[in-house]
Amino acid sequence: MAEKQENSKLKKAPGKMGKFLRALPLAALTLLLMAGVYVASVLLQLPGDTDEGSFVVQDDPEPVTRMQAADMNDAQALSRLFGAPLPYLPGLAVEGHGGNATHDGETVRMATLRYDGVIITAVRPASAAPLLLRGDLSVSLRSDLTVLNLPAVLSSRGGQQCVYLSSENAAYAIYAPQAPQEDFLALTEHLAWAN
């Protein structure tokens, strides 16, 4: 009798083990699908999703008005006058200028920061970006190029390098008239936002 009970336990055990083994691939597949959804959600973040330290842009609900023209050596103050963040090179001496221009019959604000060997120009609103283009440089698209967490386009010719980028509010050009491309791209990694 004890032998029959032992045999019945053995018969039941493989049944439970069999159910477990049949459920194991389904559980693994479920975990893989959950991991896939997580990875997709991280890689395909919406443009509005931003990290805390990234550049946050505000919409310009109204047309840009004229600003007071000014010359100054403070990127932060020029940024406030310009009305939008400006890329700048912290710790380096700068000569700044802010003023007005027109594009398609509309008033636009422009700001320029001049460093030794680098000129940063900005225009607001971003739709006036054509004012920043340097016609003598050829554009090369690089999918891996970002500057200040924004996609960027590189233009170059000989030793001249220029990177174009834009936010919702403004467009920017960082130009070096005499710099090897590797040195120029390394320099763009030192840029910060003046608010």
Backbone torsions as a table, in degrees:
resi	resn	phi	psi	omega
1	MET	NA	-42.9	178.0
2	ALA	-62.7	-33.9	179.6
3	GLU	-67.0	-38.4	179.0
4	LYS	-66.1	-41.5	179.2
5	GLN	-63.6	-40.3	178.7
6	GLU	-64.0	-41.6	179.0
7	ASN	-65.7	-38.1	-179.8
8	SER	-68.4	-34.5	175.9
9	LYS	-64.5	-40.5	179.6
10	LEU	-66.0	-37.4	179.7
11	LYS	-68.3	-37.6	-179.8
12	LYS	-71.6	-36.4	-178.0
13	ALA	-60.9	-48.6	178.5
14	PRO	-61.5	-29.2	176.8
15	GLY	-64.8	-44.4	177.7
16	LYS	-66.5	-41.8	178.9
17	MET	-65.3	-37.2	178.4
18	GLY	-64.4	-42.9	177.5
19	LYS	-62.0	-42.2	179.3
20	PHE	-61.8	-45.5	-178.7
21	LEU	-66.9	-33.1	177.5
22	ARG	-71.8	-31.4	-179.1
23	ALA	-79.9	-22.1	-177.1
24	LEU	-59.4	-47.9	178.5
25	PRO	-62.4	-36.2	178.3
26	LEU	-64.9	-41.5	178.0
27	ALA	-64.8	-42.0	178.8
28	ALA	-63.7	-41.4	178.5
29	LEU	-63.9	-40.1	177.7
30	THR	-62.1	-44.0	178.3
31	LEU	-63.6	-40.0	178.0
32	LEU	-63.9	-41.7	178.7
33	LEU	-64.8	-40.7	178.0
34	MET	-63.2	-41.9	178.3
35	ALA	-64.5	-39.4	178.4
36	GLY	-63.4	-41.8	178.2
37	VAL	-64.5	-40.8	179.3
38	TYR	-63.1	-48.6	-179.4
39	VAL	-61.6	-42.8	179.4
40	ALA	-63.1	-40.2	-179.6
41	SER	-67.5	-32.6	178.0
42	VAL	-73.2	-44.0	-177.1
43	LEU	-74.0	-28.6	-175.9
44	LEU	-108.4	42.9	178.6
45	GLN	-61.5	143.6	177.3
46	LEU	-68.1	149.3	180.0
47	PRO	-55.6	-28.8	179.4
48	GLY	-72.8	-18.7	178.9
49	ASP	-77.4	123.3	-178.3
50	THR	-133.4	153.3	173.2
51	ASP	-77.3	161.3	-179.0
52	GLU	-59.9	-38.6	-175.0
53	GLY	-87.7	-0.5	-176.3
54	SER	-83.9	168.9	-177.1
55	PHE	-74.4	124.9	179.9
56	VAL	-107.8	132.1	-176.4
57	VAL	-111.5	145.1	174.9
58	GLN	-111.2	147.1	179.9
59	ASP	-69.1	149.2	172.1
60	ASP	-96.8	95.5	-176.0
61	PRO	-71.4	-25.3	-177.5
62	GLU	-118.0	160.5	176.2
63	PRO	-59.3	151.9	178.9
64	VAL	-71.6	135.3	178.1
65	THR	-99.0	166.8	178.9
66	ARG	-64.9	147.2	176.1
67	MET	-115.0	161.5	177.4
68	GLN	-71.9	125.8	177.4
69	ALA	-67.7	141.4	-177.4
70	ALA	-156.6	149.7	170.6
71	ASP	-114.8	131.7	-179.1
72	MET	-157.5	162.1	179.9
73	ASN	-112.9	32.2	179.8
74	ASP	-129.7	109.6	-177.7
75	ALA	-63.8	-36.4	179.9
76	GLN	-63.8	-46.1	-179.6
77	ALA	-65.3	-39.8	178.3
78	LEU	-65.4	-37.2	177.5
79	SER	-61.6	-43.4	178.3
80	ARG	-63.6	-41.3	178.6
81	LEU	-65.4	-40.4	-179.9
82	PHE	-66.5	-34.2	178.2
83	GLY	92.1	10.8	177.6
84	ALA	-156.2	156.3	177.7
85	PRO	-58.9	146.6	177.5
86	LEU	-120.3	139.8	171.2
87	PRO	-70.7	139.5	177.1
88	TYR	-149.4	165.5	178.9
89	LEU	-103.8	101.8	-177.0
90	PRO	-60.6	141.4	174.2
91	GLY	84.2	-2.9	179.8
92	LEU	-107.5	148.3	178.0
93	ALA	-66.4	136.6	-175.6
94	VAL	-135.4	146.6	169.5
95	GLU	-115.5	120.2	-177.0
96	GLY	-114.9	151.1	176.6
97	HIS	-142.6	135.5	174.5
98	GLY	-124.1	142.7	-179.5
99	GLY	-165.6	-169.5	-176.6
100	ASN	-119.6	156.5	174.7
101	ALA	-150.1	-177.9	175.0
102	THR	-127.2	147.7	176.1
103	HIS	-145.0	123.7	-176.8
104	ASP	53.3	38.6	177.4
105	GLY	77.1	3.4	-179.3
106	GLU	-108.3	149.4	175.6
107	THR	-73.3	135.7	174.9
108	VAL	-129.9	153.2	176.0
109	ARG	-100.2	140.4	177.3
110	MET	-129.2	145.4	176.5
111	ALA	-137.4	142.0	179.0
112	THR	-132.1	131.8	174.2
113	LEU	-116.1	122.0	-179.5
114	ARG	-109.5	123.8	174.8
115	TYR	-116.0	172.1	176.0
116	ASP	-67.0	103.4	177.4
117	GLY	90.0	0.7	-179.3
118	VAL	-142.0	136.8	176.3
119	ILE	-125.5	124.4	177.3
120	ILE	-110.0	123.5	-179.6
121	THR	-121.3	141.2	179.2
122	ALA	-133.6	148.8	177.2
123	VAL	-136.1	142.7	-179.9
124	ARG	-134.6	127.2	9.7
125	PRO	-80.2	171.0	-177.0
126	ALA	-63.8	-24.2	180.0
127	SER	-64.9	-13.7	177.9
128	ALA	-92.0	16.1	-179.0
129	ALA	-53.4	-32.3	178.4
130	PRO	-55.9	-23.0	177.9
131	LEU	-65.1	-19.9	-177.2
132	LEU	-91.1	-14.8	-173.8
133	LEU	-65.2	139.5	175.6
134	ARG	-106.3	106.3	-173.3
135	GLY	-64.0	-21.4	-177.1
136	ASP	-85.4	1.0	-179.3
137	LEU	-109.5	142.2	177.3
138	SER	-90.2	146.0	-178.2
139	VAL	-94.9	131.8	173.8
140	SER	-122.8	121.7	-178.3
141	LEU	-81.7	131.3	176.7
142	ARG	-131.5	120.0	-177.6
143	SER	-72.6	-17.5	-176.7
144	ASP	-92.7	-0.2	-172.8
145	LEU	-93.1	118.8	171.8
146	THR	-131.8	144.7	177.1
147	VAL	-131.3	126.1	-179.5
148	LEU	54.6	40.9	179.4
149	ASN	64.8	19.0	176.5
150	LEU	-119.5	143.1	174.5
151	PRO	-60.2	141.9	-176.6
152	ALA	-132.7	156.7	177.1
153	VAL	-120.1	134.4	-178.6
154	LEU	-101.4	133.2	171.9
155	SER	-120.5	142.4	179.3
156	SER	-155.3	161.1	173.6
157	ARG	-163.2	116.2	-176.9
158	GLY	59.6	-123.8	179.5
159	GLY	-92.4	3.1	178.7
160	GLN	-87.8	132.0	179.7
161	GLN	-130.6	140.6	176.1
162	CYS	-145.8	135.4	176.2
163	VAL	-115.9	132.2	177.6
164	TYR	-111.2	138.0	175.0
165	LEU	-150.4	162.2	178.3
166	SER	-151.6	154.0	173.1
167	SER	-112.5	-170.7	177.7
168	GLU	-69.0	-26.6	-174.0
169	ASN	-99.8	-30.0	-171.8
170	ALA	-148.1	161.6	174.9
171	ALA	-119.7	150.9	-172.8
172	TYR	-135.9	148.0	172.8
173	ALA	-132.3	128.2	175.6
174	ILE	-113.1	115.1	-170.5
175	TYR	-121.0	133.7	173.7
176	ALA	-124.9	113.6	-176.3
177	PRO	-70.2	-23.3	-178.7
178	GLN	-145.4	85.9	179.9
179	ALA	-152.9	134.8	171.9
180	PRO	-62.7	146.8	-174.6
181	GLN	-56.7	-42.0	-179.3
182	GLU	-62.5	-43.3	178.8
183	ASP	-65.2	-40.6	-179.7
184	PHE	-63.8	-46.2	179.9
185	LEU	-65.4	-35.0	176.0
186	ALA	-65.2	-38.1	179.2
187	LEU	-63.7	-38.2	-178.2
188	THR	-64.3	-21.2	178.6
189	GLU	-71.9	-15.4	-179.6
190	HIS	-93.8	-2.2	179.7
191	LEU	-68.1	150.9	175.2
192	ALA	-139.0	170.9	178.8
193	TRP	-96.3	130.3	170.3
194	ALA	-94.8	125.3	-178.6
195	ASN	-110.9	NA	NA
